[in-house]
Amino acid sequence: MRQDTIYDNYEQLISHGLTDLRKDALDIAESGIKAVIPYDRTLEYISYNGSDEVGINGKTLKISTTSKIFVVGAGKGSYPIAKALDEIFGSRIDKGFVAVKEGEKRRLPHIEIFESSHPFPDERSEYAAGKIREICDSAGEGDLVFACVTGGSSALVNLPADGITMEELKETNRLLLRSGADIVHMNAVRKHLCNLKGGRIVQYSQPAMVITLTLDTNTPGMPWPDLCLPDPSTFQDAIDVLRNFALWDKVAPSVRNRLLRGAGDPSMETLKSLEGMNQILLSCGNQSVCCQAAAQKAAKLGYRPYILSACMDGEAKDMGIFLAGMANEIVRSSNPFESPCALISGGETTISITGKPEPGGPNQESVFGFTKKLRQKDRVAFVCLDTDGTDGPTDIAGGIGDGLTNDRLAETGISYDEIYSTHCTYRALKELNDDVITGNTGTNVMNIRVVVIR
């Protein structure tokens, strides 16, 4: 059994089906995920001489003996950044607080690691946001605030705006997640209902220097550290999102009232610029890095690697159907690529849900979109994972399928009609022993998809 793998059930996943292709697909995806765990990059960016000099991305910043060092943060990939900072600064850290997803059990000697709620915010999210606000407010001239902010922070920390309860905020998040709205649309709403998002970590920390270490998702106009970046969206954008996705009449009256007030009052608008504020933003990895590392591994395994895109977004099932169509054509006509090849892509998919669904997630849904349309029995395998290790509100990262999946699925008695109507992808993958389990990976750059064709 492999000892160095991120997969908790690696032997199970390669015990059936097209085992050689499955191994290759899993190994390629794993290389991509490992390349964007931000611990090593943080150590490259930040250094400390133990007295009066802090190195930040090759430049030296002088600090006094009275300067305080703070660490705050939130996100599913924030722990490795915090771990590196803890090792660099040790007891020189005056206060540290980082909110991680529930299930992250690792702790640090000088930074408090707090397990918060995801994908839906709750009272823990409000507590965590309050702690971060408290630390930022205490920072002063000459101090340093290191902000570890990655994907997942939108739910992990929330300070509900005046007049909105946590329950109302939670219900708004639930409606958005089920609507099929992408992350840009969802965050346009969430930023206007929270008093921490939209660059406010930087704002609250002034005049201290804020150094943000993040993982960039490559989503156009929406890098992840929205706690440390200005907000390009407006109150009117938030209203339009809720109306366009038929949610306006479903959210609480307090939510509608705040958005309408904000749309008519420019003073309520979120920050549009951080000009004049002391801040530095450093990216510790992104989807392109993930895909490139996966491609390098594919080449080592004898495949011609093709990165289709690092930011392919859309409906999850349709993504799988599209990739299966490409695989079918490659096997049939060597068009547009000649096998053996590996098709690699990143991005974030969504699911449009009606009714009450069973547990599942978009990566799981993509797997079944792929396997239903796949016409080849013995030459193709596909793995689709959320790089943070949790796909939707489930405890698995995603799933794997190959040319034999359809025959095996028929033996379970679960039909594609049932999968598509009830979104029972979690149950179906469990029945097939094709659920990929990694636990918290320590990174989050959306999804990685790997198709291998021999």
Secondary structure, 3 states (H helix, E strand, C coil): CCCCCCCCCHHHHCCCCCHHHHHHHHHHHHHHHHHCCCHHHHHHHEEECCCCEEEECCEEEECCCCCCEEEEEECCCHHHHHHHHHHHHHHHEEEEEEEEECCCCCCCCCCEEEEECCCCCCHHHHHHHHHHHHHHHHCCCCCEEEEEECCCHHHHCCCECCCCCHHHHHHHHHHHHHHCCCHHHHHHHHHCCECCCCCHHHHHHCCCEEEEEEEECCCCCCCCCCCCCCCCCCHHHHHHHHHHCCCCCCCCHHHHHHHHHHHCCHHHCCCCCCCCCCEEEEEEEEHHHHHHHHHHHHHHCCCEEEEEECCCCEEHHHHHHHHHHHHHHHHHHCCCCCCCEEEEEEECEECCCCCCCCCCCHHHHHHHHHHHHCCCCCCEEEEEEECCCCCCCCCCCEEEEECCHHHHHHHHCCCHHHHHHHCCHHHHHHHHCCEECCCCCCCCCCEEEEEEEC
